[in-house]
Amino acid sequence: MGNLLKVLTYNELDQGPNFFLDFENAQPTEAETAVWNQVNAVLEEAQGVLAELQSYTGAGQEIREAIQNPGDLRLQERAWSAVCPLVAKLKRFYEFSLRLGEGSEPPFPPPAPPPASCAPPTTSNSGGPHPGGALPRASVSPAGAGVVTGGALSAENALRSLLEALTSPPYAPTQHLEREQALAKQFAEILHFTLSFDELKMTNPAIQNDFSYYRRTISRNRINNLQLDAESEVNNEMANRMSLFYAEATPMLKTLSNATTKFVSENKTLPIEDTTDCLSTMACVCRVMLETPEYRSRFTNTETLLFCMRVMVGVIILYDHVHPVGAFAKTSKIDVSGRGEPGGCRGHPAPPNAAVMPA
């Protein structure tokens, strides 16, 4: 009976925010240009991070051979030479998350310039130093060593500037998203990057395996009073923080959530509802675009539909992290209960033919 009543009483006005957010062609207006340029530099770096993470193959074979043959110095050197540049990449990813999150963690001393080479570990069958002394240094490419380049210089304030532009009075969230579509698109791209990064990280066990081997080797050599050049690149404090970051199931989403929560807490004059309403409104707009044939037909690329779905799921998760009572409370502006479909607006349930979007 309840579903029948929902069918009979549903009309177009129940959809809530109803406009097309052009994720494919939105261009910045003159008023948006300054913030857009700042955020665009960060997004360009984000694409590089995703490309490197997608091609991350790990050093599993080299590590296995080194562990199985602890007395073979050639295999030890080979494993160490393979792991060092990979750890430099992981450091770069971690540093990008800090810049994206506006330093949401306590600051740490800047690392020394990356070494031109990386000394391999020296081990014997007992795990101690090899009686023959240190092995010859193994050259390691400095690429991906975490050097801040290009748009990274503006990354620290990019997310804050974007949130301020999309939440500041006098406009309501719906007005912001409709008027400032280029900035709304960039916020969607940050969400898309966040979920894409975490998906790649979760499906690649080599990341944590490589870093664990690196930390074990560093610890073993410290016990044996040996200093490796790699420690000036990733010192113990940095390694501990990186370890906590990669231990998270969704590290980049946590960074984004912490940064958004920090933005809300530090802006005392901006009601938290302005930020959470912006998130719930974007979820509603994505839902409406996915369910409205007229809007769907305006996308020229089928990948944009998947992008829109991912953004809708991401913004609901972010809302759940940032809102004081989360997305699943009765007072939530996003209806994720049985009375509506995920992504529906509270008070504006999704139409009865809407597909359930798994989160």
N, C-alpha and C positions, 0 to 999 in steps of 0.2 A: 504493500500500500504506500509506503514511504517513497519508493522509487517512482510509482505511478504519479503521486502528487508532484514529485520533482519534475517529471516530464511535462505535466500539465501546466505548472507554474513557471517553467523556464522561459525566459525571453532574452533578447539580445542585450538588454540593459543590465542583466545580471552578470555580465562578463567582467565588470569592473573596468580597469584601464584598457582602452581599446584603440590602439594605434599601431602603426607599423614602424618598428625600429630597424632601420636598414643596416644590418650587420655586414653587408657586402660593399656598399658604396658611400657610406656616411663620410662627409668631408668636414673639417673644422671650419667654423665661422671665424671672423676676425677676433671675436671675444674669446673664442676657445683656443686660439692658435698657441699662445704661450704655454698653457698647461699641456696641450696636445703634443707639442714638440718635446717637452720634458718627458712625458710618459712614453712617447714613441721611441726615444733613445733607449729606455729600459726594455721595451718590448723587443727591440732589435737584438739586444743582448740575450733576452730570454729565448729567442729562437735559436741562437747559437748554443745556449745551454742545452736545449732540448735535442738539438742535432747531435751534440757530443754524447749526451746520455743515451740516445737511441743507438748509437754505434758502439757503446761501451760493451766490450766482449769479456773483459776480465783476464786474469792470469791464472785461471784454475789449473790448467795443465802444468804450468811451470811450478806452481805452489805444491801440487801433489807430488811431482817428481822430487822436489827439494825435501819434502817431509819424509818421503819413503827412502831417500838416500842422504841422510844427514852428514855423512862423511865425504860426499862428493862436492868439492869446492866449486867445480864448474857449474853444477846444477844450482848450488846456493847463489852463485853470482847471477846466473840466468834468471832465477826467480826474483831476486832483489831488483835487478835491472828492469824486469817487466812490471813490478809493483810500483816502483817510485813514480813514474810518470802518471800512472793511474791515480795514485793518491793526490798528486798535484791537481788532477782534474776534479777529484772529489772535493778538494779544498776550494777550488774555484766555484763549484756549485754551492757549497756552503756559504762562501763569502757573498755570493749573489743573493742568497736568501736573507742574509743579514742586511744587505743594502735595500732589498725590497721591503723588508720589515722595519726599516728606519732604525736599525740598531736596537731591536726589542730585547736583546740580551745585553748584559753588562759589557762594556768595551774591554778589549784585550790589547796588549802591546802589539804594535805592528811587527810582522815577521821580518826577518832579515832578507835581503835580496836572494832570489833563488840561486842555488849553487849551480855551477856549470856541470857538475858531475855528482854522482851519488855513490857513496862507498858501499859495497855489498857487505852483508853480515859475515862474521867469521865464526864458524862453529866446528865442533868436533862431534863424535858420536855421543858424548856426554852432554852436549849442549853448551859447552864452555868454549873459550877461544881456541882456535886451531893452533897447534904448536908451530906451524910454519909462519905464523904472523898474518897480517892483513893481506887480503887478496888485492889484485890490481883493481883500480877504480873502473867502474863501468859507466861509460858516457850515457847520459839521459837527455833527451830533447827537452828544452825548457817550455815547449808549447803547452798551453793550458795550465800554466803554473800559477794562475790566480792573479795575474797582473791586471789592474783596473784600467780599462781602455774605453775610448769612445763615450757612449752614453752613460756608462756607469757612474760618471762624475755627478750626474743629476739624479741618480736613483734614490738617494736617501730621502728626498722630499717629494718624489713623483707620486707615490701612493697617497700621501697626505694631501697634496695639491688636488689630486683627482677626487678624493672624498669630499674635500671642502667645496669644490666646484659643483658636485652633484647633490649636496645636502644643505647648502647655505640658504638662508632666507633671502628674499621674500617668497621664492617659488616653492611650491609643493613638489614632492618627489615625482609625481606624474608629469608636471610641467618641466622639471629639470630633464627628465629622460627624453621627453618629446622635443624640447628646444635644443638640447645639447647632445645630439645623437652621436657625434664623433667621439665625445668623451665617454658616453655610455657604452659605445662599441669597445673602446679601450679597456674599460673596466671588465667587460665581458671577456676580452682577450686575456686579461690577467687571470681571471677565474679559469679560463680554458687552459692556460699554461700551467696553472697550479695543479689542476686535476691530471693533466697529461704527465707532468713531472712525477707526481706521486704514483701514477699507474705504472710508468716505466720503472721506477725505483722498486715497487712492490714485486714486479715480475722478473727482477734481475738479482738473484741471490749473490752473484759475483761481487756486487758492491760491498756488502758487509763482509764477505769472505776475504776479499783483498785487503780491506782495511784492518780486519782482525789479524791477518798474517803480518801486516806492517807493524801494528802495535805490539804484537808478541815479539817480533824481532828486535824492535827498539828496546823493549823492556828487558829482554835477555841480554842484550849488549850493555845496557846500563848496569845491570847486576854484575857483569864482568868488567865494569869500568872501561867500557869502550864507547867512544863518541862517534856517531855516524853523521856525515854531512847533512843527511836528510833531516835531522832534528832541527837544523836552523830554518828549514822550510816549513815543517809541521812540528812545532815543539809539543811538549807534554800537555800544556794547557789547551792549546789548539786541538790536539788529538782527542782530549776528553770531551770537548764541546762538539766536535764533529761526530764523535761516537754517539752522543746523546741525540744529535740531530738525525742521524741515519738509523738509530734504533726506533724512531717513530714510524708507525705504519704509514702515515701521511704527513711527512715533515713539512712540505711546502704549504699545505693547507693550514697546518698549525701556525706557521709563520704568518700567513695572511690573516688568520683569525686573531692572533696576538696583536698584530699591527692595527687591525681595525678596532679592536677593543681598546688599545692604547689611544687611538685617535679619539674615540668617544670619551674616555676618561679624562683626557687632557683638555678637551674643549668644553669647559664647564658651561659656557654660554649657549652651547648648541645642545638642545634636548636630544637624548638618546633615540627618541622616536623618529627624529629626522633621518638618522642613519638607518635604523631598522626598517622604517617605512620605505626608504629607497630600495633596500634589498627585497622586501616583500613585493613592492611594485614591479621590480624587474622580473621577479619570478612569475607574476601574473601576466606581464606583457609577453614573456616567452611562451607561456601556456597558450595565450590567445593566438599568437602567431602560428603556433604549431597546430592549433585546432581549426583555424579559419582558412578554408581553401583559397580564398582570394589573396590572403597574405602569403600562404605557402607558395602559390604560383608565381609570386614576385621574386622568389629566390631563384637565381639562375644556376646555382650549383647545389647538388644534393648534399654535399658536405656541410653546407650551411645549416641544414636541418639538424644534422648530428651535432654541430656546434651549438645550435640553439638549445637542444636537449641537454647537452653537457653543462651549459651555462645555467640553465634552470635548476638542475640538480645541485650544481656548485653553489648557487646563491642561496638555496634553501639550507644547505649544510652550513654555510657561513652565517646565515641568520640564526640558526640554532646555536651556534657558538657565541654569537655576539649578544643576542637578546637575553635579558635577565632571566626569563622563564623558558626560553627556547622556542622551537618551532612546533612542539607537540602539545603545548598548553592550550586550553580552551580559549584563552584570550589572544592567541597568536593570530597575526594577520594572514598567515598562510594556513590553509586548511589541509592538513595531512591526515585527518581522521577518516572514519568510514563514511561520514556524511558528504564528503567531497573527494575529488581526486587530488593526488599530490600536485602541488603547484597552483591549486585553486586558491582564490582569495576568500578570506573569512567574510561571510555575508554575500559572497558572489561565487557560489559553487560552480564547478566545471559542468558543462553540459553532459547529459546522460550518456552520450556516445563517446566521451573522452576516454582515451586509452590510459591505463595506469602506467605511470613512469616509475620504474624501480630505482631506488636510490642506492 
